[in-house]
C-alpha cells in the first residue's frame, strides 16, 4: 500500500546515511522503524519501561568486589554512591 511521507532535510539526510551504512533501502528502514514503534506502543499496556521490567530488577546476587586494587577502589566508590538508604 503506497504511503507518502514528508521528511525534513535533516531527517532525509539521516535516513540516507543510515541506508548507506546498513546497505538497506530507505523504504526498508522506514517500514522497520514504523513496525518497531507500533509494536512498542501497542504492547506497552500503559506501563512505563521501569514498570515493565520491575520484576527483573534486583534479581540474582550482587557482583563480588574485584580483587584488583584499582578496580576495587572504583567498585567501592560506585557502591557507596548508589547504596540504597533504608
Secondary structure, DSSP 4 states (H G I P E B T S, - for coil): --------HHHHHHHHHHHHHHT--HHHHHHHHHHHHHHHHHT-TT--HHHHHGGGTT-S-PPPPPSSHHHHHHHHHHHHHHPPP-
